[in-house]
Amino acid sequence: MGDVPKTVRIAGHIIDVVLVPPSPLGDELDGSFEEAQQTICVAVSGPDSMRETLLHEVIHACERAGLLDMDEHQVHVLARNLYAFMRDNPAAVAWLMDR
């Protein structure tokens, strides 16, 4: 799977990425963005789930930085579709990233 990044840069801020155990309650909380602590938490699970969760939380951070007022459903749909695009179109992603 490769190493999960320890930090990401969003809107000029360094955000720590912390791996946490899966929720014992099974409440489907796979991650969180803690704005005050500048931290994204990602629950340890399968690699695709963790990647989509990280992207989901990055979108939350971007949404808050941009004062977009997106609801959870909008963030979820955007993260799921962007992740699917990236997985299904590696050549397009490489081109977008100029690699």
N, CA, C and O atoms as a MOPAC input file, in Angstrom:
PM7 MOZYME 1SCF
protein

 N      0.82100 1    -1.19400 1     0.00000 1
 C      0.00000 1     0.00000 1     0.00000 1
 C      0.85900 1     1.25000 1     0.00000 1
 O      0.38100 1     2.32000 1    -0.37800 1
 N      2.07500 1     1.14900 1     0.40100 1
 C      2.89500 1     2.35200 1     0.53600 1
 C      2.58900 1     3.02700 1     1.85600 1
 O      1.59400 1     2.73500 1     2.52000 1
 N      3.46100 1     3.92000 1     2.20700 1
 C      3.29700 1     4.61100 1     3.47800 1
 C      2.23000 1     5.69000 1     3.38500 1
 O      2.19000 1     6.44800 1     2.41600 1
 N      1.38100 1     5.75800 1     4.37500 1
 C      0.40100 1     6.83400 1     4.48200 1
 C      1.18300 1     8.10500 1     4.79200 1
 O      2.06100 1     8.09000 1     5.65500 1
 N      0.87900 1     9.21200 1     4.09700 1
 C      1.62000 1    10.44800 1     4.38000 1
 C      1.41800 1    10.88300 1     5.82600 1
 O      0.33400 1    10.73600 1     6.39000 1
 N      2.47400 1    11.41600 1     6.40800 1
 C      2.40100 1    11.88700 1     7.79600 1
 C      1.79800 1    13.28600 1     7.87700 1
 O      1.25300 1    13.67900 1     8.90800 1
 N      1.90300 1    14.03400 1     6.77600 1
 C      1.32500 1    15.37300 1     6.70600 1
 C      0.80600 1    15.62000 1     5.29200 1
 O      1.21700 1    14.96600 1     4.33300 1
 N     -0.09900 1    16.57100 1     5.19200 1
 C     -0.54000 1    17.10300 1     3.90700 1
 C     -0.57100 1    18.62200 1     4.04100 1
 O     -0.73600 1    19.15600 1     5.13800 1
 N     -0.41000 1    19.30800 1     2.91700 1
 C     -0.48400 1    20.77400 1     2.92700 1
 C     -1.80000 1    21.16300 1     2.27600 1
 O     -2.08200 1    20.77000 1     1.14500 1
 N     -2.60100 1    21.93400 1     2.99300 1
 C     -3.90700 1    22.36500 1     2.50400 1
 C     -4.04100 1    23.86100 1     2.75800 1
 O     -3.96100 1    24.32200 1     3.89700 1
 N     -4.24500 1    24.60500 1     1.69000 1
 C     -4.42300 1    26.06300 1     1.78200 1
 C     -3.30100 1    26.71300 1     2.58900 1
 O     -3.53200 1    27.62900 1     3.37800 1
 N     -2.07800 1    26.21900 1     2.37300 1
 C     -0.91500 1    26.79600 1     3.03700 1
 C     -0.66200 1    26.30100 1     4.44700 1
 O      0.29200 1    26.74400 1     5.08700 1
 N     -1.48300 1    25.39900 1     4.94700 1
 C     -1.31900 1    24.87300 1     6.30300 1
 C     -0.84000 1    23.42200 1     6.24900 1
 O     -1.28700 1    22.63700 1     5.41300 1
 N      0.06700 1    23.08800 1     7.14700 1
 C      0.51600 1    21.69900 1     7.28300 1
 C     -0.46100 1    21.00300 1     8.22900 1
 O     -0.65400 1    21.42200 1     9.37100 1
 N     -1.07100 1    19.93000 1     7.72700 1
 C     -2.04200 1    19.15800 1     8.50600 1
 C     -1.42500 1    17.79400 1     8.79900 1
 O     -0.99300 1    17.09900 1     7.88000 1
 N     -1.38000 1    17.40900 1    10.07000 1
 C     -0.88000 1    16.08900 1    10.44500 1
 C     -1.90600 1    15.02100 1    10.08200 1
 O     -3.10800 1    15.22700 1    10.24800 1
 N     -1.42800 1    13.88300 1     9.58800 1
 C     -2.28300 1    12.73600 1     9.29700 1
 C     -1.95300 1    11.66300 1    10.32600 1
 O     -0.80800 1    11.22000 1    10.42700 1
 N     -2.96000 1    11.25000 1    11.08700 1
 C     -2.77800 1    10.31000 1    12.18900 1
 C     -3.63900 1     9.07400 1    11.92500 1
 O     -4.83300 1     9.18900 1    11.65000 1
 N     -3.02900 1     7.90500 1    12.01000 1
 C     -3.78000 1     6.65500 1    11.89600 1
 C     -4.33500 1     6.28800 1    13.25800 1
 O     -3.63200 1     6.34900 1    14.26600 1
 N     -5.60700 1     5.90600 1    13.27600 1
 C     -6.26800 1     5.54400 1    14.52800 1
 C     -6.90700 1     4.17600 1    14.35300 1
 O     -7.17400 1     3.76000 1    13.22600 1
 N     -7.15900 1     3.46400 1    15.46000 1
 C     -7.83000 1     2.16400 1    15.35600 1
 C     -9.25300 1     2.34700 1    14.83400 1
 O     -9.84100 1     3.41400 1    15.00900 1
 N     -9.81000 1     1.32000 1    14.19600 1
 C    -11.20900 1     1.39900 1    13.77000 1
 C    -12.12100 1     1.60800 1    14.97400 1
 O    -11.80900 1     1.18900 1    16.08800 1
 N    -13.24100 1     2.25700 1    14.73200 1
 C    -14.18800 1     2.51400 1    15.81700 1
 C    -14.75200 1     1.19700 1    16.34200 1
 O    -15.29100 1     0.41000 1    15.56500 1
 N    -14.63800 1     0.94500 1    17.64100 1
 C    -15.18800 1    -0.29500 1    18.19700 1
 C    -16.70900 1    -0.31600 1    18.16800 1
 O    -17.31600 1    -1.37900 1    18.30000 1
 N    -17.32400 1     0.83600 1    18.00000 1
 C    -18.78100 1     0.91100 1    17.98800 1
 C    -19.35600 1     0.65600 1    16.59600 1
 O    -20.56700 1     0.49800 1    16.43800 1
 N    -18.48500 1     0.61600 1    15.59100 1
 C    -18.95600 1     0.38700 1    14.23600 1
 C    -19.84800 1     1.50000 1    13.73200 1
 O    -20.76900 1     1.25200 1    12.95400 1
 N    -19.58900 1     2.72400 1    14.16300 1
 C    -20.46600 1     3.84100 1    13.80100 1
 C    -20.11300 1     4.46200 1    12.44800 1
 O    -20.56400 1     5.56000 1    12.12200 1
 N    -19.30700 1     3.75300 1    11.67100 1
 C    -18.92500 1     4.18400 1    10.33100 1
 C    -18.12600 1     5.47800 1    10.32300 1
 O    -18.05200 1     6.14800 1     9.29300 1
 N    -17.53400 1     5.83500 1    11.43800 1
 C    -16.66300 1     6.99800 1    11.47500 1
 C    -15.26500 1     6.53100 1    11.07600 1
 O    -14.50300 1     6.02400 1    11.89800 1
 N    -14.95300 1     6.71000 1     9.80700 1
 C    -13.67300 1     6.23600 1     9.27900 1
 C    -12.58300 1     7.28500 1     9.35700 1
 O    -11.40900 1     6.97400 1     9.16000 1
 N    -12.95400 1     8.52800 1     9.64200 1
 C    -11.95800 1     9.58300 1     9.70900 1
 C    -12.56800 1    10.86500 1    10.22100 1
 O    -13.78100 1    10.97700 1    10.39800 1
 N    -11.68500 1    11.84200 1    10.45600 1
 C    -12.16000 1    13.15200 1    10.90100 1
 C    -11.10500 1    14.19700 1    10.58400 1
 O     -9.91300 1    13.89800 1    10.50600 1
 N    -11.56300 1    15.42000 1    10.40300 1
 C    -10.66900 1    16.56700 1    10.27800 1
 C    -10.89800 1    17.43600 1    11.49200 1
 O    -12.00000 1    17.93900 1    11.71300 1
 N     -9.84700 1    17.61000 1    12.28100 1
 C     -9.92200 1    18.43000 1    13.48800 1
 C     -9.24900 1    19.76200 1    13.16600 1
 O     -8.02500 1    19.88200 1    13.21600 1
 N    -10.06500 1    20.75300 1    12.83800 1
 C     -9.54400 1    22.04300 1    12.37800 1
 C     -8.66300 1    22.72000 1    13.42700 1
 O     -7.58900 1    23.22300 1    13.09500 1
 N     -9.09700 1    22.74000 1    14.67400 1
 C     -8.33700 1    23.42000 1    15.72300 1
 C     -6.97100 1    22.78400 1    15.94200 1
 O     -5.99400 1    23.48300 1    16.21400 1
 N     -6.89800 1    21.45900 1    15.82500 1
 C     -5.63300 1    20.74400 1    16.02500 1
 C     -4.84100 1    20.58100 1    14.72500 1
 O     -3.70500 1    20.10600 1    14.73900 1
 N     -5.45100 1    20.97900 1    13.59600 1
 C     -4.82600 1    20.81600 1    12.28100 1
 C     -4.41100 1    19.35600 1    12.07800 1
 O     -3.26300 1    19.05600 1    11.75300 1
 N     -5.38000 1    18.45900 1    12.28000 1
 C     -5.13700 1    17.02100 1    12.21600 1
 C     -6.23400 1    16.32700 1    11.42700 1
 O     -7.41700 1    16.63700 1    11.56400 1
 N     -5.81400 1    15.38200 1    10.60100 1
 C     -6.73900 1    14.46500 1     9.94800 1
 C     -6.48400 1    13.09300 1    10.56000 1
 O     -5.34800 1    12.62000 1    10.58000 1
 N     -7.53400 1    12.45900 1    11.05700 1
 C     -7.44100 1    11.09900 1    11.58200 1
 C     -8.06500 1    10.15200 1    10.56300 1
 O     -9.12800 1    10.42800 1    10.00700 1
 N     -7.38100 1     9.02500 1    10.32800 1
 C     -7.86200 1     8.00700 1     9.40400 1
 C     -7.83700 1     6.67300 1    10.13400 1
 O     -6.80400 1     6.26200 1    10.66100 1
 N     -8.98400 1     6.00200 1    10.16100 1
 C     -9.05800 1     4.68800 1    10.80300 1
 C     -8.34700 1     3.64800 1     9.94500 1
 O     -8.48700 1     3.63100 1     8.72200 1
 N     -7.58700 1     2.78900 1    10.60000 1
 C     -6.88200 1     1.71400 1     9.90400 1
 C     -7.90800 1     0.71600 1     9.38400 1
 O     -8.73600 1     0.19300 1    10.13000 1
 N     -7.82600 1     0.47100 1     8.08000 1
 C     -8.72700 1    -0.47900 1     7.43000 1
 C     -8.06800 1    -0.90300 1     6.11700 1
 O     -6.84300 1    -0.86600 1     6.00100 1
 N     -8.85000 1    -1.29500 1     5.15100 1
 C     -8.30000 1    -1.66800 1     3.85200 1
 C     -7.71200 1    -0.45800 1     3.13700 1
 O     -8.11800 1     0.67500 1     3.39600 1
 N     -6.75600 1    -0.69200 1     2.23700 1
 C     -6.06500 1     0.42400 1     1.58300 1
 C     -6.99100 1     1.34900 1     0.79200 1
 O     -6.83800 1     2.56800 1     0.86900 1
 N     -7.94100 1     0.80800 1     0.03900 1
 C     -8.84200 1     1.68000 1    -0.71400 1
 C     -9.70400 1     2.52200 1     0.21500 1
 O     -9.91500 1     3.70800 1    -0.03500 1
 N    -10.19800 1     1.91700 1     1.27800 1
 C    -11.01400 1     2.64700 1     2.24000 1
 C    -10.21600 1     3.77300 1     2.90300 1
 O    -10.72500 1     4.88000 1     3.07900 1
 N     -8.98200 1     3.48700 1     3.26300 1
 C     -8.15000 1     4.51200 1     3.90400 1
 C     -7.85300 1     5.64900 1     2.93400 1
 O     -7.86500 1     6.81600 1     3.32600 1
 N     -7.59000 1     5.32100 1     1.68300 1
 C     -7.30300 1     6.36700 1     0.69300 1
 C     -8.53100 1     7.24300 1     0.46600 1
 O     -8.43000 1     8.46800 1     0.41800 1
 N     -9.68400 1     6.60700 1     0.32700 1
 C    -10.90300 1     7.39200 1     0.12500 1
 C    -11.20500 1     8.23700 1     1.35500 1
 O    -11.65400 1     9.37600 1     1.22700 1
 N    -10.96400 1     7.69700 1     2.54000 1
 C    -11.19200 1     8.45500 1     3.77400 1
 C    -10.26400 1     9.65900 1     3.84700 1
 O    -10.70100 1    10.75400 1     4.20300 1
 N     -8.98700 1     9.47100 1     3.51500 1
 C     -8.06000 1    10.60500 1     3.53100 1
 C     -8.54400 1    11.67600 1     2.55800 1
 O     -8.56100 1    12.85600 1     2.90900 1
 N     -8.93600 1    11.29200 1     1.34900 1
 C     -9.43900 1    12.25900 1     0.37900 1
 C    -10.68500 1    12.95900 1     0.91600 1
 O    -10.82500 1    14.17300 1     0.76800 1
 N    -11.57800 1    12.21400 1     1.53000 1
 C    -12.79400 1    12.78200 1     2.12600 1
 C    -12.43700 1    13.86400 1     3.14800 1
 O    -13.01500 1    14.95100 1     3.14000 1
 N    -11.49000 1    13.55800 1     4.01600 1
 C    -11.10900 1    14.52700 1     5.05400 1
 C    -10.35900 1    15.71400 1     4.46400 1
 O    -10.48700 1    16.83200 1     4.96200 1
 N     -9.58100 1    15.49000 1     3.41700 1
 C     -8.91600 1    16.60200 1     2.71400 1
 C     -9.97700 1    17.53400 1     2.12600 1
 O     -9.83800 1    18.75500 1     2.19300 1
 N    -11.02800 1    16.96200 1     1.55600 1
 C    -12.11200 1    17.79500 1     1.01400 1
 C    -12.77300 1    18.59300 1     2.13500 1
 O    -13.09800 1    19.76400 1     1.94300 1
 N    -12.98000 1    17.97800 1     3.30400 1
 C    -13.51600 1    18.74100 1     4.44400 1
 C    -12.60000 1    19.91800 1     4.77500 1
 O    -13.07800 1    21.03100 1     4.99400 1
 N    -11.29900 1    19.68200 1     4.81200 1
 C    -10.35600 1    20.75400 1     5.14000 1
 C    -10.39800 1    21.85600 1     4.08500 1
 O    -10.38000 1    23.03900 1     4.42400 1
 N    -10.45500 1    21.47500 1     2.80600 1
 C    -10.54900 1    22.46900 1     1.72700 1
 C    -11.86200 1    23.23700 1     1.81700 1
 O    -11.90100 1    24.45100 1     1.61900 1
 N    -12.92600 1    22.51900 1     2.11600 1
 C    -14.24600 1    23.13400 1     2.24800 1
 C    -14.25200 1    24.16500 1     3.36700 1
 O    -14.82200 1    25.24600 1     3.21800 1
 N    -13.62800 1    23.83700 1     4.47100 1
 C    -13.59800 1    24.79200 1     5.58500 1
 C    -12.68800 1    25.97000 1     5.28000 1
 O    -12.99900 1    27.10600 1     5.63700 1
 N    -11.56400 1    25.70400 1     4.62000 1
 C    -10.64400 1    26.79000 1     4.25600 1
 C    -11.30600 1    27.75700 1     3.27300 1
 O    -11.05400 1    28.96200 1     3.30300 1
 N    -12.15800 1    27.20600 1     2.40100 1
 C    -12.82900 1    28.03300 1     1.40400 1
 C    -14.20400 1    28.52600 1     1.81300 1
 O    -14.88700 1    29.17800 1     1.02400 1
 N    -14.62200 1    28.22100 1     3.04900 1
 C    -15.93000 1    28.62400 1     3.55900 1
 C    -17.04900 1    28.24300 1     2.58500 1
 O    -17.91300 1    29.05900 1     2.26600 1
 N    -17.01800 1    26.98000 1     2.11400 1
 C    -17.96800 1    26.52600 1     1.10700 1
 C    -19.29400 1    26.06000 1     1.67200 1
 O    -20.28300 1    25.99900 1     0.94100 1
 N    -19.34200 1    25.73300 1     2.94500 1
 C    -20.57500 1    25.30300 1     3.60600 1
 C    -21.19900 1    24.07500 1     2.94500 1
 O    -22.41000 1    24.02200 1     2.73400 1
 N    -20.35600 1    23.08700 1     2.62200 1
 C    -20.84500 1    21.82600 1     2.06100 1
 C    -21.36300 1    20.95400 1     3.18800 1
 O    -20.82100 1    20.96900 1     4.29300 1
 N    -22.41300 1    20.19100 1     2.90900 1
 C    -22.88500 1    19.25300 1     3.92200 1
 C    -22.14400 1    17.92200 1     3.76100 1
 O    -21.40400 1    17.72000 1     2.79800 1
 N    -22.35700 1    17.03000 1     4.71600 1
 C    -21.63100 1    15.75100 1     4.73400 1
 C    -21.92000 1    14.91800 1     3.48600 1
 O    -21.02000 1    14.26200 1     2.96300 1
 N    -23.13200 1    14.93700 1     3.01600 1
 C    -23.48100 1    14.18600 1     1.80800 1
 C    -22.71000 1    14.71200 1     0.59800 1
 O    -22.21100 1    13.92200 1    -0.20400 1
 N    -22.60700 1    16.01000 1     0.45800 1
 C    -21.87600 1    16.59100 1    -0.66800 1
 C    -20.39400 1    16.20300 1    -0.61700 1
 O    -19.80600 1    15.85400 1    -1.64000 1
 N    -19.79900 1    16.26500 1     0.56500 1
 C    -18.39600 1    15.87600 1     0.71200 1
 C    -18.23300 1    14.39600 1     0.37600 1
 O    -17.29600 1    14.02100 1    -0.32900 1
 N    -19.12500 1    13.56400 1     0.86700 1
 C    -19.06500 1    12.12600 1     0.61800 1
 C    -19.13900 1    11.82100 1    -0.88200 1
 O    -18.32400 1    11.05700 1    -1.39700 1
 N    -20.09700 1    12.40500 1    -1.57300 1
 C    -20.26000 1    12.16000 1    -3.00900 1
 C    -19.04700 1    12.65300 1    -3.78400 1
 O    -18.56600 1    11.96400 1    -4.68300 1
 N    -18.55000 1    13.83100 1    -3.44800 1
 C    -17.37500 1    14.35700 1    -4.13800 1
 C    -16.15300 1    13.47800 1    -3.90300 1
 O    -15.42300 1    13.17200 1    -4.84600 1
 N    -15.92200 1    13.06900 1    -2.66300 1
 C    -14.76100 1    12.21800 1    -2.35800 1
 C    -14.86300 1    10.88000 1    -3.07500 1
 O    -13.88800 1    10.43000 1    -3.67700 1
 N    -16.01800 1    10.23900 1    -3.02200 1
 C    -16.18600 1     8.93300 1    -3.65300 1
 C    -15.95500 1     9.02000 1    -5.16200 1
 O    -15.29100 1     8.15500 1    -5.73300 1
 N    -16.48900 1    10.04400 1    -5.80800 1
 C    -16.35000 1    10.16900 1    -7.25500 1
 C    -14.94500 1    10.60000 1    -7.67500 1
 O    -14.43500 1    10.11800 1    -8.68600 1
 N    -14.32100 1    11.48700 1    -6.92800 1
 C    -12.93500 1    11.85200 1    -7.24300 1
 C    -11.99800 1    10.66200 1    -7.05800 1
 O    -11.10100 1    10.44100 1    -7.87100 1
 N    -12.20800 1     9.89900 1    -5.98900 1
 C    -11.36300 1     8.73600 1    -5.75600 1
 C    -11.54400 1     7.71500 1    -6.87100 1
 O    -10.56300 1     7.15100 1    -7.35500 1
 N    -12.78200 1     7.47100 1    -7.28600 1
 C    -13.03800 1     6.53700 1    -8.38400 1
 C    -12.38100 1     7.03100 1    -9.66700 1
 O    -11.80000 1     6.23900 1   -10.40900 1
 N    -12.46800 1     8.32200 1    -9.93400 1
 C    -11.81200 1     8.88700 1   -11.11400 1
 C    -10.30400 1     8.62800 1   -11.07400 1
 O     -9.71300 1     8.20900 1   -12.06900 1
 N     -9.69400 1     8.87800 1    -9.92600 1
 C     -8.24300 1     8.69900 1    -9.81300 1
 C     -7.85100 1     7.23500 1    -9.96700 1
 O     -6.86100 1     6.93100 1   -10.63200 1
 N     -8.61400 1     6.32100 1    -9.36100 1
 C     -8.30900 1     4.88800 1    -9.47000 1
 C     -8.49400 1     4.37700 1   -10.89300 1
 O     -7.71000 1     3.55800 1   -11.37200 1
 N     -9.53800 1     4.86500 1   -11.56800 1
 C     -9.89000 1     4.35900 1   -12.89000 1
 C     -9.13500 1     5.02900 1   -14.02900 1
 O     -9.16700 1     4.54100 1   -15.15800 1
 N     -8.46100 1     6.13200 1   -13.75500 1
 C     -7.80400 1     6.91000 1   -14.80600 1
 C     -6.38200 1     7.31600 1   -14.42200 1
 O     -6.08300 1     8.50900 1   -14.35800 1
 N     -5.49800 1     6.34700 1   -14.16500 1
 C     -4.14900 1     6.70900 1   -13.71900 1
 C     -3.38300 1     7.55900 1   -14.73600 1
 O     -2.57900 1     8.40400 1   -14.34300 1
 N     -3.61500 1     7.35200 1   -16.02700 1
 C     -2.90800 1     8.16500 1   -17.02600 1
 C     -3.36400 1     9.61900 1   -16.95400 1
 O     -2.55100 1    10.53200 1   -17.09200 1
 N     -4.65000 1     9.83500 1   -16.73900 1
 C     -5.16500 1    11.20000 1   -16.61500 1
 C     -4.61400 1    11.87300 1   -15.35800 1
 O     -4.25700 1    13.05100 1   -15.38000 1
 N     -4.55000 1    11.12200 1   -14.27500 1
 C     -4.01000 1    11.67300 1   -13.02500 1
 C     -2.53100 1    12.00700 1   -13.20200 1
 O     -2.08200 1    13.06700 1   -12.76500 1
 N     -1.77800 1    11.12400 1   -13.83200 1
 C     -0.35600 1    11.38800 1   -14.09100 1
 C     -0.21200 1    12.64400 1   -14.94500 1
 O      0.66300 1    13.47000 1   -14.68400 1
 N     -1.06900 1    12.79900 1   -15.97300 1
 C     -1.00600 1    13.99300 1   -16.81200 1
 C     -1.34600 1    15.24100 1   -16.00900 1
 O     -0.67000 1    16.26100 1   -16.14000 1
 N     -2.39300 1    15.17300 1   -15.17300 1
 C     -2.76000 1    16.31300 1   -14.34900 1
 C     -1.62000 1    16.71900 1   -13.39600 1
 O     -1.41900 1    17.90100 1   -13.11700 1
 N     -0.89300 1    15.72800 1   -12.91400 1
 C      0.19800 1    15.98100 1   -11.98000 1
 C      1.51900 1    16.24700 1   -12.71300 1
 O      2.56000 1    16.44100 1   -12.08400 1
 N      1.46200 1    16.25500 1   -14.06500 1
 C      2.62900 1    16.53000 1   -14.89700 1
 C      3.75100 1    15.52800 1   -14.64600 1
 O      4.91400 1    15.90600 1   -14.50000 1
 N      3.39100 1    14.24700 1   -14.59600 1
 C      4.39000 1    13.20000 1   -14.38700 1
 C      4.53700 1    12.37900 1   -15.62300 1
 O      5.33400 1    11.44200 1   -15.65000 1

